[in-house]
Amino acid sequence: MDTRFSITNYHDAAAVTKQLDNLIRQPIYTIKPDALKDYEDNYFNKKCLKSKAMIDEAKQIIPGGVQHNLAFNYPFPLVFTKAAGAKLYDIDGNEYFDFLQAGGPTVLGSNPPEVRERVIDLLNNCGPSTGLFHEFEYKLAKKISDNIETVQMFRMLGSGTEACMAAVRVARLATKNKNIIKMGGAYHGWSDQLGYGIRVPGSKFTQASGVPLYLFKHTHEFFPNDLNDLEKKLRANMLRGGTAAVFIEPVGPESGTRPLDFNFNKGVERLCRKYGALLVFDEVVTAFRIGMAGAQGYYGVSPDLTIFGKVVAGGYPGAGGVGGKKEYMKYLGAGLDDSGTKVKKALIGGTMAATPVSCVAGYYTLEQIEKTNACQKAGQMGDRITAGLQEIIKKYGLPFVAFNQGSICHLETVGTMHFAIRWNRPWTIPDVLKETSVRKKEMEHMGAAYMAEGIVTLAGSRLYTSAAYSPEMIDETLARFDKVFANVALKS
C-alpha cells in the first residue's frame, strides 16, 4: 500500500474554525464596485463575446443556460473549449489557470496524454461501451483494492450520487436497521434521502425543494466535529429502528470547508462499532487526491463502505463506485455467500456503468498518479498557494481565511459555507438563508474578479491543485490574487 500523502502538516481545526467564526461576525469585505464594473466592461464584455453570445442562445434551450453545477455564472458562464495540464482555454481564446480541476478528480492535471492515448487506442479497437464484461473492469477494481485496504470488493457505477444510493441500500440489508445519519453540511449527491442538511449544518430539509418531507423520515444529521451530537443521534435511533449507516466526508463537509480535528474520524468509527452502524466514507474528492490509500489511509480508519467518484474514471464519463469489506459488498451480488447462505441483493443498476472507456481511463489514471507521486506533488503546490494567500491576506489586513488539506485549498472571503443552525443558538433558518444569500452574491463577485485575472476557482472559495502545477505557476497565480485583493474594501 502506497503511504505517501498530500497533507504535509495537518491544520489546527480549532484555530481555523475560530478564524471562520470571526469572519462571519465581520462586515463583508468584497471587490470594490468600480473595480468589478471595470472587470465586467473591459474583460467579460470585450474579451468574452463568443461566450456571451453562446450562453444567450443556450438559455433558450437549457434551463439556466448551463448544464453544470460547478459552472461559474456571474456575470455569465464562460464557454471552455480546451483543457491541458494546469490550463483552461475559453472559446474566445483566453487562457486560465485551472483550480476547478473538474471538481477535484484531475490530480494529474487535465487531459493527461498518458491516459488519453490509452483511451484513443481503446476507442479504435473496442468502442466506448459493449454492455458486456471488459478486462479493465477487473484491472481497475484490482488497482483500487490493492491501494485501499478496506476495499476488498468494488462495484463501479455512473456517479458518486449512485454510489451513495447503493451504500444506503447495502447498509440497510446488512444491519437490518432503518436510519441514516449524515454529517450536517456534507454533500452525498442529490438523491432524495440524502438531500438533507446540505451546505448548511442544521438546515434539515429546507434546501431539498421537490422532495416530499416523508422521504426524510429515516434521515438525520449531526453537527460536524461533534462526537457528542453524533452519539446523541445514534442513541435516539435505537428507539426508532436503529442506525444502518453514518455517512461522512473524512476531511469535513463540502471537501473540508468546515475542518475536522485529526482524531474525529476515529471517534466516529468507534461510535459506529458501539451502535452497530456501518461507517461510510465518502471519498469522492479525497480518494487518490489525499493519497493512493485514500483519506482513510491517512487517518488510520477502517470504514465499512467507501464511496468513489470522478477519479475512478480519470475524469471520463461513468465516474463513480462503491467499495468495501466482503461481508457487506456481498449484498451487491446475487445467490449464496461464502457460507452457503442465500443473500438478498440490493436493487441497483447502471447500463453505462463500468464501460470499457471509463475503466481504461480510470486504471491508467491511477497507475500514473501512483507512478509519478502526483498526490504529494499536488499537495506541495496546495501548501505553496495557501501560504502565499495567507501572506497577501495579511498584507492587506483583510479578515479572509486560507487553509488547506493538501491539494484541497480553501479561500474564504465571506464565510458563506460556515453558517450553521443549532437549535440552542440565536441563528434561525430564515436568518441563515438570508445571510448566506447576501454573502454568496459577494462570493460570486470575487469569483468573477478571479476569473477576469485568469484564475478558475470552484465558486470563488475553493481551489484544487494538481501535479501539473509548477512553483512558478503558483507564484504567478498569487500575483494575480494580489491584484484582486488590492481592490477589496468594506462593502458599502
Secondary structure, DSSP 8 states (H G I E B T S, - for coil): ----BS-SS---HHHHHHHHHHHHHS--EEE-HHHHHHHIIIIIHHH-HHHHHHHHHHTTTSGGG---TT---SS----EEEEEBTEEEETT--EEEE-SGGGTT-TT-BS-HHHHHHHHHHHHHT-S--SS--HHHHHHHHHHHHHSTT-SEEEEES-HHHHHHHHHHHHHHHH---EEEEETB----S-TTT-SSBSSTT-TTTT-TTS-GGGGTTEEEE-TT-HHHHHHHHHHHTTTT-EEEEEE-TT-HHHHTS---TTHHHHHHHHHHHHT-EEEEE-TTTBTTTBTTHHHHHHT---SEEEE-GGGGTTSSS-EEEEE-HHHHGGGS-SB-TTS-B--------TTTT-HHHHHHHHHHHHHHHHHTHHHHHHHHHHHHHHHHHHHHHHTT---EEEEETTEEEEESS-GGG----TTSS--HHHHHHHHHHHHHHHHHHHHHHHHTTEE-BTTTEEE--TT--HHHHHHHHHHHHHHHTTEEE--
